[in-house]
Amino acid sequence: MIHFSSVHFGYRKKQSLYRDLKLEVEAGHIYGLLGKNGAGKSTLLKLISGLVFPVNGKVQVMGYEPRKRQPSFLEKIFFIPEEIETPDINVTVFADDYAPFYPRFDKQLFLKLLTEFDVPLKSLKQMSYGQKKKTWIALGIAANTELLILDEPTNGLDIPSKRQFRKMMAAAMTDERCVIISTHQVRDLDHLIDSILIVDEGSLLVNAGIDTITEKLAFVQFSNEADAAGSIYTESNLMGTSAVMLNKAQRHDSRMDIELFFNAVTENSAQMKSLFTN
């Protein structure tokens, strides 16, 4: 669905953000895009959407070059940015204004999602930030595009709404659809994503499915720090020591800790990149 071939990009001529970036993203998956502040997560989403253009290299999304912004491409993609803007109109009129751009838009689904999100059918100006965010999420799901991109979608949502968001996203998935979610709040992605992308310092460190990660790595809690010797990465906590280690024993009971994995990757980028590079 998405193919990056030796992509170079920078906002300044002499300062590159991405260098020789190669990326493959497939349909039928929910990807979690992770990275530190300034690592280039939002820029990567904009490259996919055609909002910024590569300096060198080629980006292809569903066979299109996003930079051309063709209507036949735009109707297949829905991008919800981190910073949202909404006009001073009724929420149903808002949906009616967007519907013509998306041939598969389902208004009944949109209204159903608003009800599940507990969003009132009133003017967007009268809504809280969280209600506006939920309106955009409902709109993106109801557009039924092949590619749905969300940048920090859970910002502004309370705990029940985050749970409802995960439920909605899981229900919206099909084998033909791809969802990419960029977030700092990795705990919000638990039990939702099935693949992880991690970017750092202009490089793609990891592009792997959860199953692949847990085949290669074990996430283990030790009561004694000494028992974690030889681990790739460790963190101390109230329960003892959490560790990421090579899964030599094929521990099938090892549940992945996304936050721990991210910290391990950024702390040991060279080792982890080599581990997950085909």
C-alpha positions in Angstrom: 0.0 0.0 0.0 2.8 2.4 0.9 6.3 2.3 -0.6 9.2 4.7 0.1 12.3 4.3 -2.1 15.5 6.1 -0.9 13.5 9.2 0.3 15.4 12.3 1.4 13.5 15.1 3.1 14.4 18.2 5.1 12.7 21.5 5.9 16.1 23.2 5.3 18.4 22.6 2.3 21.4 21.8 4.4 19.6 19.9 7.1 18.0 16.6 6.3 15.3 15.0 8.5 15.2 11.8 6.6 18.0 10.3 4.6 17.6 7.3 2.2 14.4 6.3 3.9 12.9 3.0 2.8 9.5 1.9 4.0 6.9 -0.7 3.2 3.4 -0.6 4.7 0.7 -3.2 3.9 -3.0 -3.2 4.0 -4.9 -5.1 6.6 -2.9 -3.8 9.6 -3.1 -1.1 12.3 0.4 0.4 12.6 1.6 2.3 15.6 4.1 5.0 14.6 6.4 5.8 17.5 9.3 8.2 18.0 10.7 10.9 20.2 9.7 14.6 19.9 11.2 15.9 16.7 11.9 12.5 15.4 9.8 13.1 12.3 6.6 11.2 12.9 4.3 14.0 11.7 6.5 14.7 8.7 6.3 11.0 7.7 2.5 11.2 7.8 2.6 14.4 5.7 4.9 12.7 3.1 2.4 9.8 2.9 -0.5 12.3 2.5 1.2 14.5 0.0 1.3 17.6 2.3 5.1 17.8 1.9 7.3 16.4 -0.9 10.5 14.4 -0.9 13.6 16.3 -2.0 14.9 13.0 -3.6 13.5 9.5 -3.9 10.0 8.4 -4.5 6.9 7.9 -2.4 4.1 5.8 -3.7 0.7 5.2 -1.9 -1.8 2.8 -3.5 0.0 3.3 -6.8 -0.2 7.2 -6.6 2.4 9.8 -6.1 0.9 11.8 -3.1 2.6 15.0 -4.1 0.3 15.2 -7.2 -2.8 15.3 -4.9 -5.0 13.8 -7.5 -8.7 13.6 -6.6 -8.7 9.8 -7.2 -6.0 9.6 -4.6 -7.5 12.0 -2.1 -10.8 10.1 -1.9 -8.9 7.0 -0.8 -7.1 8.7 2.2 -8.3 10.5 5.3 -5.8 12.3 7.5 -6.6 13.6 11.0 -3.8 15.9 12.2 -2.9 16.5 15.8 -4.1 20.1 15.7 -7.7 20.1 14.5 -9.8 23.0 13.3 -13.6 23.0 13.0 -16.0 25.6 11.6 -18.9 27.1 13.5 -21.6 24.8 12.0 -23.8 22.0 13.2 -22.0 18.6 13.4 -24.4 17.0 10.8 -23.8 19.9 8.3 -20.1 19.4 8.9 -20.4 15.7 7.8 -22.6 16.7 4.8 -19.8 19.1 3.7 -17.2 16.4 3.7 -19.3 13.5 2.3 -19.1 14.4 -1.4 -15.3 14.0 -1.3 -15.5 10.4 -0.1 -17.7 8.1 -2.3 -18.0 5.5 0.4 -18.9 7.9 3.2 -21.5 6.3 5.5 -23.5 9.0 7.3 -25.5 6.5 9.4 -22.2 5.1 10.6 -21.0 8.6 11.4 -24.1 9.3 13.5 -23.8 5.9 15.2 -20.2 6.6 16.2 -21.1 10.0 17.6 -23.7 8.4 19.8 -21.2 5.8 21.0 -18.7 8.7 21.7 -21.5 10.6 23.5 -21.1 13.6 21.2 -24.2 15.9 21.0 -25.7 16.9 17.6 -25.0 20.6 18.0 -22.7 23.3 16.8 -19.1 22.4 16.8 -18.3 25.8 18.4 -20.3 24.8 21.5 -18.3 21.5 21.9 -15.3 20.9 24.1 -11.9 20.1 22.5 -12.4 16.4 23.2 -15.8 16.3 21.6 -14.4 18.0 18.5 -11.6 15.4 18.4 -14.2 12.6 18.6 -16.1 14.2 15.8 -13.1 14.1 13.5 -12.4 10.5 14.5 -16.0 9.5 13.7 -15.7 11.3 10.4 -12.5 9.6 9.4 -13.9 6.1 10.2 -17.2 6.8 8.4 -15.3 8.0 5.3 -14.4 4.3 4.7 -11.1 5.2 3.0 -8.5 2.6 2.2 -5.9 4.5 4.2 -6.7 6.3 7.6 -4.0 8.3 9.2 -4.3 9.7 12.7 -1.8 11.9 14.4 -2.1 11.8 18.2 -5.8 10.9 18.1 -6.2 10.3 21.8 -5.0 13.7 22.9 -8.0 15.4 24.6 -9.9 12.1 25.2 -10.8 10.9 28.7 -10.2 7.3 29.7 -13.6 5.9 28.7 -13.3 7.7 25.3 -9.9 6.1 24.7 -11.4 2.7 25.4 -14.2 3.5 23.0 -11.7 4.7 20.4 -9.9 1.4 20.5 -13.1 -0.5 20.1 -14.2 1.6 17.1 -10.9 1.3 15.4 -10.8 -2.5 15.8 -14.4 -2.8 14.4 -13.5 -0.6 11.4 -10.6 -2.8 10.2 -10.7 -4.9 7.1 -8.2 -6.7 5.0 -8.3 -3.9 2.4 -7.8 -1.1 4.9 -4.7 0.3 6.5 -4.5 2.5 9.6 -1.5 4.4 10.8 -1.6 5.9 14.3 1.1 8.3 15.5 1.2 8.8 19.3 3.4 9.5 22.3 0.8 7.8 24.5 1.8 4.2 23.7 -0.4 2.7 26.4 -3.4 3.9 24.4 -2.4 1.5 21.6 -2.3 -1.6 23.8 -4.5 -4.4 22.3 -5.2 -2.3 19.2 -2.1 -2.2 16.9 -0.6 -5.3 15.3 2.5 -3.6 13.8 5.0 -1.1 15.0 7.0 1.6 13.1 9.7 3.4 15.1 11.6 6.4 13.7 14.6 8.1 15.3 17.2 10.6 14.0 16.1 10.4 10.4 16.1 6.6 10.3 13.5 3.9 10.4 14.6 1.6 13.2 11.8 -0.9 13.3 9.0 -2.0 11.0 7.7 -5.2 12.4 4.5 -7.0 13.5 3.8 -7.7 17.1 4.1 -11.4 16.5 7.5 -11.0 14.9 8.7 -8.9 17.8 7.6 -11.4 20.5 9.2 -14.2 18.5 12.5 -12.5 18.7 12.2 -10.8 22.1 10.9 -11.7 25.6 9.5 -9.1 28.0 10.2 -10.3 31.5 9.7 -9.0 35.0 12.4 -9.9 37.5 12.2 -9.4 41.3 16.0 -9.2 41.5 18.0 -6.9 39.2 20.9 -9.4 39.1 18.6 -11.9 37.4 18.2 -9.5 34.4 21.9 -9.7 33.6 22.5 -10.0 29.9 19.3 -8.3 28.9 19.2 -5.9 26.0 17.4 -3.3 28.1 16.2 -3.0 31.7 14.1 -0.6 33.8 13.7 -0.5 37.5 10.1 -0.3 39.0 8.2 -0.9 42.2 7.9 -4.6 41.2 11.6 -5.1 40.6 13.2 -4.9 37.1 11.5 -5.1 33.7 13.7 -6.5 31.0 13.8 -6.9 27.2 15.9 -9.9 26.2 16.5 -12.2 23.3 13.8 -14.8 23.2 16.2 -17.8 23.1 13.9 -19.9 25.3 10.9 -19.1 23.0 8.8 -17.8 25.9 5.3 -17.9 24.5 3.9 -16.4 27.7 5.8 -13.1 27.2 3.3 -10.3 26.6 4.7 -7.4 24.7 5.2 -4.1 26.6 5.1 -1.4 23.9 6.6 1.3 26.0 9.4 -0.9 27.2 10.1 -2.0 23.7 10.2 1.6 22.4 12.7 2.5 25.2 14.8 -0.5 24.3 14.9 0.4 20.6 15.9 4.1 21.2 18.5 3.1 23.8 20.1 0.4 21.6 19.2 1.6 18.1 21.9 -0.2 16.2 21.3 -3.6 17.7 17.6 -3.4 17.5 17.6 -2.1 13.9 19.8 -5.0 12.8 17.5 -7.4 14.6 14.5 -6.3 12.7 16.1 -5.5 9.3 15.3 -8.1 6.7 
